[in-house]
Amino acid sequence: MTVDDVVEAIFRRLCLRQRHQGVGAAMSLTELQIGLGVTEEQLGDAVKTARISDDLFVTFTATDRLTLGPSWRARCKAQERPVR
């Protein structure tokens, strides 16, 4: 799995979490690692890539959990809408 694959998988997982728990829903790094089936190094590289993007794809909460960044929350909501 490439870094980009893991970044995309993180987005999908956080997006699903947001759909079920609402805006600001977060996941721990351990939850993501186990859920995605990646190594700690792969996850670390992906999180680093996601955090240095211009629009802050992911952010850390006060309890060291990842949540979608503001612009990515809107992208997640856009994906929820059915395509016509």
Secondary structure as UniProt FT lines:
FT   HELIX           3..21
FT   TURN            23..24
FT   STRAND          26..27
FT   HELIX           29..36
FT   HELIX           40..51
FT   TURN            54..55
FT   STRAND          58..60
FT   TURN            62..63
FT   STRAND          66..68
FT   HELIX           70..80
//
